[in-house]
Amino acid sequence: MKSFDDELHSMVLSEDGSYTAYSKEYEEHYHSTRDGALNESLVKHVIPALGIKSGQDEVHILDICFGLGFNTLATLYYVKQNNINSRIHIYSPELDASLIRSLKNFTYPKEFDEFRHIILELAETGYYDDGLWHVEVFIGDAREYIKKFENSFDIVYQDAFSPRTNPILWTKEYFSDIAHLIKKDAILTTYSVALPTRLALYENGFHVYTYHTKGARKSTIASLTELEGFEKVDIKHKISCNPHAEPLRD
Ligand SMILES: C[S@@+](CC[C@H](N)C(=O)[O-])C[C@H]1O[C@@H](n2cnc3c(N)ncnc32)[C@H](O)[C@@H]1O
């Protein structure tokens, strides 16, 4: 098989035995190598989000950003494993066209073997639809892409490179656009627990929760509607302890 590695990306083994990639451009891994690529995707994004949303007939997901596609593929894996009958619609922007084309050479975990045909179609056309699952990868800037939606999504996987590396996808203005494009009871998941990220969410009307489960570090869940059964972050208290903290701005 042709190698995935090129001048911008290289494949790296993560601690759960699944491969992730390292971006030489952003100087960052696509996943936490410690939490593991597949594990991180499942426990920080898919399980908490679909745990709440899988009872619906239709689930609309915004996957920011596609990268190697783990969040999209782990969603399909979880849906199949748990016999979830919802029609799944996934929309995912990705700036790096050459990365998407090279995904056919990436070594995915065996859990994704049954989705090989989906990976190949997405790598070639950016589109997959089998009547039950619909996936669209948009090649371009996420900030532009999200402007075309309104009140559309049940779930947002906020999985950009870190706020330090890719601040434009973590600002107060960015989360204002996100608040506009989601349904009122949507769930946003992110690995970031940074106070500026949480402030950017809070200042756009999100309730912010810490999510912690065995096998991964803490992450964040947010919703415009109050959620039961999650550990709410007392943002006012955090601000009083960190009076100079501010959200990132455009
Ligand atoms: C951390 S990786 C995403 C990991 C992905 N969720 C996965 O499971 O593999 C971040 C991705 O964001 C993409 N990206 C960076 N800036 C972007 C932008 N403005 N619009 C769309 N994609 C962007 C990068 O090319 C990279 O593939």
The ligand as an SDF file (V2000), in Angstrom:
LIG
                    3D

 27 29  0  0  0  0  0  0  0  0999 V2000
   -7.2490   18.2810   15.0630 C   0  0  0  0  0  0  0  0  0  0  0  0
   -7.4900   18.0580   13.3580 S   0  0  0  0  0  0  0  0  0  0  0  0
   -9.1050   17.3250   13.2720 C   0  0  0  0  0  0  0  0  0  0  0  0
   -9.1260   15.9140   13.7660 C   0  0  0  0  0  0  0  0  0  0  0  0
  -10.3230   15.1700   13.2680 C   0  0  0  0  0  0  0  0  0  0  0  0
  -11.5040   15.4950   14.0100 N   0  0  0  0  0  0  0  0  0  0  0  0
  -10.0740   13.6870   13.2550 C   0  0  0  0  0  0  0  0  0  0  0  0
  -10.8070   12.9400   13.8840 O   0  0  0  0  0  0  0  0  0  0  0  0
   -9.1140   13.2570   12.6120 O   0  0  0  0  0  0  0  0  0  0  0  0
   -7.8610   19.6870   12.7840 C   0  0  0  0  0  0  0  0  0  0  0  0
   -8.1580   19.7770   11.2980 C   0  0  0  0  0  0  0  0  0  0  0  0
   -8.6280   21.1080   11.0390 O   0  0  0  0  0  0  0  0  0  0  0  0
   -8.2330   21.4700    9.7340 C   0  0  0  0  0  0  0  0  0  0  0  0
   -8.3730   22.9370    9.6540 N   0  0  0  0  0  0  0  0  0  0  0  0
   -7.5680   23.9010   10.1830 C   0  0  0  0  0  0  0  0  0  0  0  0
   -8.1040   25.1250    9.9760 N   0  0  0  0  0  0  0  0  0  0  0  0
   -9.2720   24.9420    9.2990 C   0  0  0  0  0  0  0  0  0  0  0  0
  -10.2630   25.8110    8.7940 C   0  0  0  0  0  0  0  0  0  0  0  0
  -10.1760   27.1500    8.9590 N   0  0  0  0  0  0  0  0  0  0  0  0
  -11.3170   25.2730    8.1420 N   0  0  0  0  0  0  0  0  0  0  0  0
  -11.4130   23.9350    7.9590 C   0  0  0  0  0  0  0  0  0  0  0  0
  -10.4890   23.0580    8.4210 N   0  0  0  0  0  0  0  0  0  0  0  0
   -9.4390   23.5460    9.0890 C   0  0  0  0  0  0  0  0  0  0  0  0
   -6.8200   20.9330    9.6360 C   0  0  0  0  0  0  0  0  0  0  0  0
   -6.4250   20.7940    8.2920 O   0  0  0  0  0  0  0  0  0  0  0  0
   -6.9620   19.5960   10.3740 C   0  0  0  0  0  0  0  0  0  0  0  0
   -7.2230   18.5700    9.4670 O   0  0  0  0  0  0  0  0  0  0  0  0
  1  2  1  0
  2  3  1  0
  2 10  1  0
  3  4  1  0
  4  5  1  0
  5  6  1  0
  5  7  1  0
  7  8  2  0
  7  9  1  0
 10 11  1  0
 11 12  1  0
 11 26  1  0
 12 13  1  0
 13 14  1  0
 13 24  1  0
 14 15  1  0
 14 23  1  0
 15 16  2  0
 16 17  1  0
 17 18  1  0
 17 23  2  0
 18 19  1  0
 18 20  2  0
 20 21  1  0
 21 22  2  0
 22 23  1  0
 24 25  1  0
 24 26  1  0
 26 27  1  0
M  CHG  2   2   1   9  -1
M  END
$$$$
